[in-house]
Amino acid sequence: MTQNNLTQIYWLEGFSGVAHGKHVISIEDFPEFLKRCNETGLQVVGLKIGNPVQYLECILHANDSYIQQFGKTAQETWYFRQ
């Protein structure tokens, strides 16, 4: 992942498409969250360092698995083009 120093967001290098944020996870729960994402087809494409630091905001690719689990609406949306 690459880092954007101004906003403390780390992105999956080379990602293009639509991603949705605001999925806040504790650092302790992060490994299990990643495991569940892999099992269900969700792809974490970005991480935002939370405040306090013990929390991460996961930014997920808005793929078919995302839509099935969360619907088409989101609190925060990111668009990437290559």
C-alpha positions, 0 to 999 in steps of 0.5 A: 500500500502507498501512503498519503502523508497529508491524510494518513491513508494507506491505499492498495497500490494500483487500485482503480474503481469505487471504494467505500469507507467508514468501516471502523475496526479496532487494531485487535479485531483487524486480523479477524476482520481481514479473514472475514473479508477474504472469506466473503469476497470483500477487498480492503483497498485502503486503511485510515489511521484512526484517532485514537490510534487503536482504531483503523478505518477500513476502506472497502472495494465496492464490488458485488460482495460489498453490495450484497452485504452493505447495499449500494449506499455509503457514508464515504465514497472514493473514486479511482481511475488509472 
